[in-house]
C-alpha cells in the first residue's frame, strides 16, 4: 500500500508540473503559434483545393461529354457519368479535323517557328543585356511595348507590308516574322533572355575578351551554354503559343497549310460529311448538325484532341520546364 501511495503521489506531482508548465507565458505563446500555423495550413489547403477544382472542372466536364454516346446527347438524366461509353465522338472529331494531316502541319510549323524564335530573341536579349549603344533603352522599351499592344494593332501594318511584298497566304511569312523578332510574344522572350543574361557574371565575358574572343564568340561559347534554363523556358512557351495560335496563322498562312486550331474553328462546316464517314448519320436518323448539344459535344471532343499532344509533351518535359521557370526569374 505504501508503494502504491508513493507512486500515486509522484504521478500526481508530475501532472501538476505539466499543468503548471502549460500555464506559463512561454507555453501559451507556443500553443497560440501552433494554433495559428494550423489555421494557416487549413486556409492553404482550402485555397489549393479550390484552385484545382476551378482548373480541373472544365477538363473533367469535357471528358464526361466526349465519352458519351452520340445517341444520348439529348438525355437529361446523363450529367457526369455516361450511360454508354463510346469513342464515336472522337472518330467524328478526328474526321472533321482531318486530324493526322493537321497534326503534322501543326507540329512542323510550331517546331520551325520555335527554333527561329530562339535564335532571334536570344540574340536580341544578349544585345540589350550586354551591348550598350545609343538608344538601346528606347528600343528595349519598344520591344516591351509589343507585349501590351493588342495583336490586331500589330497585325494590320504587318499585313499591309506582307501584301505589298507578295507573301500573303504563305507560311514563309510566319518564319520571317519569327526570325526577325516579330513572332508571337517575342517581346516577352526578349525580356526573359535579357534578364537571364544580366544574371550571368560579367567576369566570364571579360575573361573571354582577354583571350581574344569577339562579341559573337562570347555569345556562342559563354552565354548560350549558361542559358539552358532560359532556352528551355522560351522554347516550350513559344511552341505552346504557336500551337494554340489561330489569329496570325489564319491571316498570314491562309488555308493552304491548316493547323489544328484553324481546323477546330471550321469543324462545324465539315460535320455532316464527318458523320457520314464515321457511320453515325444513319444511326441518329435526324439532322443532328442542327442540334446545339451535339455540336457542342463534338467541339468539346475536338478541343481534347488539340490539347492531347501538348499534355503528352509536357508529361516528359515538366521537370525541365519547372527548373527553367525558377532559374529564369519568372517567379516573383
C-alpha positions, 0 to 999 in steps of 0.5 A, a space after each residue: 500500500 505504501 508503494 502504491 501511495 508513493 507512486 500515486 503521489 509522484 504521478 500526481 506531482 508530475 501532472 501538476 508540473 505539466 499543468 503548471 508548465 502549460 500555464 506559463 507565458 512561454 507555453 501559451 505563446 507556443 500553443 497560440 503559434 501552433 494554433 495559428 500555423 494550423 489555421 494557416 495550413 487549413 486556409 492553404 489547403 482550402 485555397 489549393 483545393 479550390 484552385 484545382 477544382 476551378 482548373 480541373 472542372 472544365 477538363 473533367 466536364 469535357 471528358 464526361 461529354 466526349 465519352 458519351 454516346 452520340 445517341 444520348 446527347 439529348 438525355 437529361 438524366 446523363 450529367 457526369 457519368 455516361 450511360 454508354 461509353 463510346 469513342 464515336 465522338 472522337 472518330 467524328 472529331 478526328 474526321 472533321 479535323 482531318 486530324 493526322 494531316 493537321 497534326 503534322 502541319 501543326 507540329 512542323 510549323 510550331 517546331 520551325 517557328 520555335 527554333 527561329 524564335 530562339 535564335 532571334 530573341 536570344 540574340 536580341 536579349 544578349 544585345 540589350 543585356 550586354 551591348 550598350 549603344 545609343 538608344 538601346 533603352 528606347 528600343 528595349 522599351 519598344 520591344 516591351 511595348 509589343 507585349 501590351 499592344 493588342 495583336 490586331 494593332 500589330 497585325 494590320 501594318 504587318 499585313 499591309 507590308 506582307 501584301 505589298 511584298 507578295 507573301 500573303 497566304 504563305 507560311 514563309 511569312 510566319 518564319 520571317 516574322 519569327 526570325 526577325 523578332 516579330 513572332 508571337 510574344 517575342 517581346 516577352 522572350 526578349 525580356 526573359 533572355 535579357 534578364 537571364 543574361 544580366 544574371 550571368 557574371 560579367 567576369 566570364 565575358 571579360 575573361 573571354 575578351 582577354 583571350 581574344 574572343 569577339 562579341 559573337 564568340 562570347 555569345 556562342 561559347 559563354 552565354 548560350 551554354 549558361 542559358 539552358 534554363 532560359 532556352 528551355 523556358 522560351 522554347 516550350 512557351 513559344 511552341 505552346 503559343 504557336 500551337 494554340 495560335 489561330 489569329 496570325 496563322 489564319 491571316 498570314 498562312 491562309 488555308 493552304 497549310 491548316 493547323 489544328 486550331 484553324 481546323 477546330 474553328 471550321 469543324 462545324 462546316 465539315 460535320 455532316 460529311 464527318 458523320 457520314 464517314 464515321 457511320 453515325 448519320 444513319 444511326 441518329 436518323 435526324 439532322 443532328 448538325 442542327 442540334 446545339 448539344 451535339 455540336 457542342 459535344 463534338 467541339 468539346 471532343 475536338 478541343 481534347 484532341 488539340 490539347 492531347 499532344 501538348 499534355 503528352 509533351 509536357 508529361 516528359 518535359 515538366 521537370 525541365 520546364 519547372 527548373 527553367 521557370 525558377 532559374 529564369 526569374 519568372 517567379 516573383 
